[in-house]
Amino acid sequence: MRFNPPKLLFLLVLIFVGFWLIKPALADDLQNQIDQITKQISDLESAIAPLKTESSDLQKKISSAKSQITKIEGHISALNQNLADKETELNNQQKLLEARVRRYYKNSKKFNPILMFLSSQEGTSLLQQYTWSQSIISQDKNIISQYSADIYSLNTNKTKLESEKTKLANLKKNLESRFGFLAGEIKKAETYKAELSAKQQSLIAEKTAMFNTSVGDVSSSDDPASRADYNPGFSPAFAAFSFGAPHRKGMSQYGAYGRAKSGQNHEAILKAYYGDIRVEKIDTNGSIKTDKGTLPFEDNYLVGIAEMPARWGDNGGYEALKAQAIAARTYALSYTNNLSGSICTTESCQVYSSARLNSPGRWKQAVEDTRGMVVKSNKTGNIFSTMYASTSGGATYSYSSLSHSTPQVWDTTCGNQSCWPNDAYEKIAGSPWYYKGWYKTRSNNSYGRSHPWLNQEEFADIVNAVLYFDKTGDSSHLSQIQNCIGSCDGNAWSKDELRRQVADKGGPISSINSVSVDYSTSGDTRTVHISTDKGQLNFSAANFKTVFNLRAPGALVIKSGLFNLEKK
């Protein structure tokens, strides 16, 4: 059955439109959205399958055409050689015949064969010579005639082969054109699938979210149950602990606090995170357009920024407040193109709070002490997007903004990975998110779980899911089946079904002996190592994180690309 590409395009349009119409919602609605995307991914895979089948068939036909063309080219080459040989032989034979004819003609003019015969005592011998000469010439003519026929036949065959070659070349061209079209459609579909998967992961992250991008006006208190030293009351127990979250770009607010407590001033703090920059004072008198109206930039908007606790200023962190004020000022100017645009007042941009405006504490002093100060790139001389977040886990990513590139930073007292994780500035500052097991939603719903630890059966199920995903790349049946947020995905495999699915893929895994990870120099978990009853398994950290965040029960989630696994 031939697949109709327009139908695929129509399906892709529907899926793509549906994808962008999905809006963030409350936790109870998020699972339904995840389920919808899972179905869309499944439908898309069904739509792609016939194209992949036809594409595979086309590849075989193209390969066959190439093989036939190669054979024909070999035949043509042999024919050309044969023709050359025949033409050479014909030329030689023609020259021989011409020489004999010339000689015979001369002799016939000089001597009369009849008179020679009558006058010669050796008439019989002369007659024999004459007859022989005629016979030789006749043979030469026959040979030439045969050569001519052979050449004609060879040229005829050559023409046929060249015609066949042309037909095959055209067929090959058409097949390649069709194959190219299908490859393009498959690529589009795979791109949509990737976007849907990314949206799926985004919704899962939102479903299990609790982590602000910044500290906020009042930092969250530590949760003893989320720490690695918590006793879950059973053994063996397994848990995933994240180092920081979420985007890990630019200034770490807790890192800045730790640096300030360690004696660094605001300029040193900013240079540590943003790289080759300078702090420069400019004219910032003016107003900024926000979703809460147009506000005086310095005396209202910046004073109302609630991104770092004002009390840090009384606990050795005043230089961190000044660094935050400069970063927030620069970010706002960059975001609005020097106040010509507008900015939101939520975490999606920068949090502005009337409560902070009315009770700014030492934050207002930090804003006034840094009035007009901004971060500028030494490379471009311009401001850029000075990103920041609460806790990076001791390692930030590099990023580029307006032609300025920030460094990848190991946010430690030694300046590199060698003293991480114990000597990270965020740990010095006491960030509750520095090393944390996440098991609650942002609304503080734990979905029946009182800690992030998993028992043997639960963790083995996740490992089986990772094993399946690692072998197939398919996550459409790996959603939560236990303590689901919202409603459980009816498309998800049970533990028993998943065990059956991995029976021929190195599983099923029943027990875990040990877990460990290793880290890259760029600040990410690189590989997950799991010793099981079926031997040693090694997974990419990215694959493990993806599946863990799909399959783990309740609100359990790995927040960061920098994480650890523990067993007790």
N, C-alpha and C positions, 0 to 999 in steps of 0.2 A: 504494500500500500504506500503510495507516494504521499509524503507529508506536505501540507500546504503552508509555506512560510508566512503568507499574510495572516493566517490564523494565529501563528505564533506572535507576530507583531502586535495583533489586536490584544492577545492575552498579556503581552508584555506591557502594553499601554495601560490596560486595566490594573495590572499588578502595581505598576509604577505610580499611577495616580492614587491607588489605594494606600500605597506606602507613604506618600507625602500627606495624605489626609489624616493619618494616624497622629493624634495629639497626645501629649503627656496627660496622664489621668491619675486618679487615686489608685492605691494599691489593689483594691478589690476589682478594679477594671483592667489592670495591667495584664493579668494572666489571660484574659480574653483576647487582648491585643496580641500577646505572644502566641496564643493558639492560632489566631488569624494569620499571622505571619508564617507560622509553621506550616499551615495549610497552603499558603501562597507559595512557599518554597517547594512543597511537595507537588503542587500543580505545575510549577515552573519546571521542575525536574522531569515530570511526565511529558511536558511540551518539548523539552530539549531532547529527550531520548530518541524520537524518530529522526531528528536531524543528525544526531551522532551516528545512528545506524546507517543512514544514507551517506553521510560523510565517510564512514568507514568503507562502504561499498565503492564509493567514488575513488577513494585512495587505491583500492585493489584494481579497479578498471584503469586508472591512470598508470599504475605500475605495469599492468599487462600491456597497455598501449606503448609505453616506453620500451618494454622488452621486445615487442613486435617491431617497433621502429628500428631498434638496435640490430635485430636479425636482418631486416630488410636492407639496412645500410651495409651490413656485412655481405649480403648477396650482391648488392649493387657494386660494392668495392671489388668483389671477385669477378663480376661481369666486366667491369671496367678493365681489369687486368687481362681477362680473357680476350676482350675486344682489342686491346693494345697488342697482345701477342698475335692474334689473327690478322690484324691490319699490317703488322710487321712482316708476317709470313706471306701475306698477299702481295705486299710491296716487293718482297724479294722474288716471289714467283713471277710476278709481272715483269720484273727486270730480266729474269732468266728467259721467259718466253720471248720478250722483245729482242733479246740478243740472239736467240735461236731463229726467230723469224727473219731478222736482218741477215743473218748468215745464210739461211736457206734461200732468201730472195737473191742475194748476190750470186750464189752458186747457180741458181736457176737461170740467171741472165748470162752467166759466163759459159755454161755448158748446157747442151741439149741432152736431156736424159736418154732419149731414143737413139740419137746418133752415138752417144757414148756406149749405149748397150750394143748397137749393131757393129761398132768398130772395135769393140773391146773383146779380147779373148776371155776377159773376166766379167762378162755381162751379168752373170748371175750374182756375183759379188756386189756389183754396182746397184743392181736392182734391190738387193737386200739393204744396202745402205740407204737408198732412197726411201724405201718402205719404212725403215727404222726411223729416219728423220721425220717423216709424216706422223708416225705413231707417237714419237716424243712430243711433237708440237700439239697433237690432239690430247695427249695426257695432261700437258701443261694447261691447255684450255679447260679441261675437265676440273683440274685442281683449282684453277682460278675461279671457276664457276661454283665449286663447292665452298671455297673460302668466302666468296661473295654471299652465298646462301647462309653460311654460318654467321657472317657479320650481320646480315639482315635479321636473322633469328635472334642473335644476341641483342641487337638494338631494340627489337620488338619487346623482348623480355625486360630489358632495362626500362623502356618506356612504361610498361605495365607496373613494374616495381616502383618506379618513381611516382606513378599515379596513386598506387596503394599507399606509399609513404606519405604523400600529400593528404590523402583521406585520413590516415591515422593521425597525422599531425594536427589536422583540423579537429578530429574527434578529441584528441588529447587537450587541445586548447579549450574546447567547449567544456570538457570534464573539469579542467582546472578552473575555469570561470565559475562553474557551478559549485565546485568545492570551495573556492574563495568566498562566494556569496554565503554558503552555509557556515563557513568558518566565522564570517563576520556576524551572522545571526546568533551563532552559538556564543561568541564572545560577548555580544550585547546581553544575551540571556544570563550568562555567567556573571556579568557585571551587576545586573539587577539582583541576581541571587546573592552576590556578595553584599550589596547594599541592604537587602532584606535581612541577611544574617547579622550585619552590623546594627541595624535597627533592633533586631531581636535581642542582641546582647545589650544594647542601650536600655531597652525596656526592662531586661532582667536586672541590670545594674540599678535602674531607677526603682524597681520593685524592692530591692534589698538595700536601697540607699539610706545612709544616715550621716554621711560625711560631707560637711560643708567644704566648698572650695577654699574658703578662708576661715580663720579662727572665729571671727565674729566679735561682737562687743563683749560677750561673756563666753569664755572657752568652756567646752564640755568637761564634765568631771570624769574621772577615771572609773571604769567599770571593772571591779575585781574579777568577775567571771570571764572577761575577755582577755585576761592576762595569761601568759604561758604557765605561770605557777599555780593556776587554779586546779583543784582536784575534782574531776568529774564524778568520782565515786565508782568507777569501773575500769577495768583493764583487760586487754589492751585498749587504748583510746588514741584517736588520731585527730589532728586538727591542722588547719591551714592558717598561718599568721601573716598578715600583710605588713610590710614596711611602708608606712605612709600611704598617700593617695591625694588627689586623683591624677592631675595632669603632670605634676612634678616639673614644671617649667618656671624659670625665673626665681624670684626670691622666695625662700621658705620663711614663713613668718615665725615659726618656732625656732628655726635655725638662726634667724636674725636676733631673736630674743637670747638664745644661747651665746651668740657672738657678742652681743652687747654686755651680757653678764661676764663674759670673758675679757672685756676691756676694749673691744673694737668700737670705733665711732661710726656714725651713719654713713660716711663716705666709703670707708673700708668695707662695710657691710654690703653696700650697693655694688661696689666693684667686684666683690667676691662672687656675686650672682649674675651680674650683667656683663662682666668682662671689660673690654676696652672702652670705657666710658668716662665722662667727667660730669661733675655736678655744677650746674651753671644757673645763675639767677637771671630771670627774664621778667618782663612785665606781664602779670597775670590778672590785672584789674579788668573785670568784665563779668559777664553772666554766662551761665550754662543752661541749656535747655534740657529738661528731664521730664519723665512721665509724671512728676509731681509739680510741674510748672517750671518757669524760668527762675533760677536762683542765683544770687551773688556767688561767684565762683569761690573766692577765698573765705569770706566771712560767714557763708552759710553752707554751701555744698560740701566743701572740704571738712569743715568742722563737724558736719553731720555724717561723715563716712564712718561706718561702724564695722571695720574690718580687723581691728586689733584691740584687745582689752586695754583700756586706759590705765588700769591698775599696774600693768607691767612697768609703767614709768616710775612707780614707787618701789619697785623690786629689782632694780638694777637694769631695767630694760628701756630707759628713756631714749637711748640712741637707736633702739629698734623702732620706737614710735616715730622718731624723726625720719628714719629710713622709709618707714611705711608712708608717712605723709608725702615725701618726695616721690615715691613710687606711685601712690594714688593720684597725685597731681599730674604726673607725667602720663599715666595711663589714660586719664580723663581727656587730656589735651590731644593725645594721639587718637583716641577713640572718636572724638568729635571733630578732628581736623582743625585744631586750634579754635575750638568753641563755635565753629560754623555749623556743626551738626548737633545731634541730641544723643543722650545716653539714658539707659534704664537705671533703676535704683534697686535692682535685685542682684542676686548672686551671678546672674548671667552677665552682668557688667561689674558694678561695684555697689555694695550695700550702702544705702543712705537711710538714716533713721532719725526721725524727729526726737526720739528719746535720747539719742546720742547728742543731737544738737542742743537739747535742753540741759543735758548733764554731761558735758564733754570731759571733765576732769583734766588730766595732764595731756590728753590728746589735743585739746585746743592750744595748749602751750607749744606742742610739737609742730602744729600747723603754723602758728605765728612765728616760731623760731626758724622755720624753713620757708617762710613766705617767698613765693616766686621761684624757689629752687626746683629745678627739673633735671632729669637724667638725659644727657645727650651722647650720641655715638661719636667717638673720636674719628671713626672712619668717614661718616657722612656729615657730621656736624649738626644732625637733626635729632629730635626726640623720636622715640619708637614705643611700641607697646610693651610696657614694663609689667609683664605678667607676674603673678605671685599666688601662692597657695599656702595652706596651713602647714602641711608636713609632707616632705618628699621621701622620707624613709632613710635619709642620709645620702641620697644621690639624686641629682637633678638631670634633666635632659637638656640638650642644646636646642635652641630654636632660633629662627630668623624672623625679623620684622623690619620692614622698610630698609632693607639692605644691611641691617646690623645683625650679626650673629652672636648669640650668647654662648658661653662655654658649657660643656658638660662638667658638672661639679660633684666631686665627692665632698660632701658637707661635713667634714671631720676636722678635728684639731690638728691632725698631721697633714691634711690636705690631699689625702689619697685613700685608697681602699684598704691599706695595710692596718689601720687602726679602727676600721669599721667592723662591727656595728657599735662597739662599746663606747667609742669616743666621738660619736656624732653630736653635733651641736644641738640637734633636736632632742636628743636624749638628755643632754645637760640641762636643757630648758624644761624638761619634764613633759613633753608632748604626750597626751593620752592616746594619740594615734600613731606614735612612732612604731610600735610593734604590738599589733592588736589582732585578735580573732573576732571577725564580724559575724554576729548571729541575730541582730535586730534590724528592723527597718527604721527609717528616719522617724516614724511616728512612735518608735519604741516598742513595736509589736514583735515578739520573738516567736510567734506561732508555735507555742507549746514547748520551746526549747529554752533552757536556762543557762546554756553555755555553748561554745562553738565546737565541742568535742564530739566525735563520731565513734560509734562502736565498730567492732570488726566487720559485721555484716554490712553496715552502711558504707564504710569506707571501701570494702571490697567491691560493692556494687558500683561505686564511682570509678574505681580502677578498671572494672570491666567495661564501663561506658567509655573511658579514655582509650582503652585498648581497641574497642570497636571503631571509635572515631579516628584513631591513629591509622588503622588499616583501611578505612573506607572514605574518610572525609565527610561522612553523612551524620548530621546531628538531629535529623528530623524526628527521631523516636527517642531522644535522650532527655526529654524534659523531666521535671520533678514528678515523682510518683508518691511522695511521702511528705506530709505537712505542707501541702501545696499552698501557695499564696493565691487567694481568689479561688479558682476551681482548678482541679487537676486536668492535665492535658489528656484527652481520650486517645490521642495518637501515640502517647508515650508507652514504651515497653515496660512491663513489670520486671522485677528482678529475675524471675525465672526465665522469662522470654529473652531477656538480655543475655543470660547465661547460655541459652541455646544458640543465640546469634554469634557468640564469640567462641563456641566450641571448636570451630575450625580455624580460629585466629590466634591461637596461643592460650586460650582460656578454657573454661571459666576459672577466675581467681576466687579462691575461698578464704584464704588466710594471708595476712601480711606479716612478714618477719621484721622488716625495717624500712625506714623512709629517710631520704636525704635529698639535698639539692646542691647544685653548684651555681656560681654567679659569674656573669660576664664583667669585664672591666668597664663597660658602658653603663653599669648600674641596673641590670635586670637579672632576674633568675633565668638561667640558661637551660638547665636540664633537671628533670625530676627522676630520681632513682628509687625504685621500689622493689624490694626483695619479697617474692611471693612463693606460694606452694608450687607454682609452675615455673619457678626460676626468676632470674633478674629481668626486670622491665625498665627500660629507659625511655622517657617521653620528653618531647620539647615542652618547656614550661608554658609556652603559649597555648598549645593544645590542651595541656592539663588544666590551665586556668579556664579556658573556654568551656570545657565539659564540666568542671567542678561547679561553675556558676550556673550551668543548666540543670545539673542532676542533683546537687546537694539539697537536702531537705530544708524546709522552712526558709528562713532568710539568710542562711549561711552563704557567704560570698568571699571571694578573694578580690580585694579592692585595687591592688597594685600589681604592676608587672614585676615588682621586687617583693618576693614572698618566700616563706619557709614552710616546710612540713615538719610536724613533730609527732612523736609517738611516746606514750607513757603507759 
